Amino acid sequence: MRAADALLRALGGDQIGLVLPMPTETGSDSTQLGLVDPGIQQLTISPVVVRTLPTTNTGPRVRLEFLISASAVANAVDAEGAESAQALFELALGIQHQADLFHIESVSTEYFAGTAYLYRVVAVE
C-alpha cells in the first residue's frame, strides 16, 4: 500500500472531499417524517489522482475517474466507523473535487496478493 501511496503522490497527489450525511436521531417524529435536515459532513481523502474520462453527447457533461489510495480509504473507514470501504462509498452522497460536486457512478477495487491497494471511483457531474 505504501508503494501505491508514493505513486499517487508522484502523479499529482490531489485531494477530494467525500460528502457524507450527518448521523441523525431515529427516535424523534420530525426526523422520521423527514422534516429535519441532518446536514452533511465532508471527509478529506488524499492522495488521489484525478483523470478525465471521455463522455458521449447524450451522457453527462463531465466524467472523472478518481484513483484513491487504499490506505487513505482505510483511514476514512475508521474515521467514519463504516463496516467496509464499499459501505462507505454507498453511504456517500457524492465527491467534491475543487468546486464541483460529482455523483458516484461506480467503485472498483484493485488487489495485489489478496490485499486492496487502490480504489477506482468513477463519478459524473
Secondary structure, DSSP 8 states (H G I E B T S, - for coil): -HHHHHHHHHTT-EEEEEEEE----SSSHHHHTT-S---EEEEEEEEEEEEEE---TTS-S-EEEEEEEHHHHHHHHHHHT-SSHHHHHHH--EEEETTEEEEEEEEEEEEETTEEEEEEEEEE-
